[in-house]
Amino acid sequence: QVQLVESGGGLVQAGGSLRLSCAASGRTFSSYAMGWFRQAPGKEREFVGAISRSGGTTVYADSVKGRFTISRDNAKNTVDLQMSSLKPEDTAVYYCAAARRVAPTRRRADYDYWGQGTQVTVSS
């Protein structure tokens, strides 16, 4: 069982930056690839980015590539999402998720555990 808690959301102006963090419980954090998803009002939850168990491989959605960076610290059981050059269309609730696999994955169905989410609002 893994419990995930996101933090760091808030209100930011377009062009600004924000760093989200996800803290995981348990001693098996390094057994999980980690992902970030987001869900805007009236839309489906969509993939943002993911990182492998070791942290050596990352994948991103095209919409955030070059602006967002995922990192993890297996000693601290945390995974972060650094967001830069934010746009109003980045406004959403952001969720972190854990998948018991080595490689990062874009598929929602591959994730076993989800956090409660943190709101990010980007004003124009």
Disulfide bonds with the S-S distance in Angstrom:
Cys22-Cys96 1.95
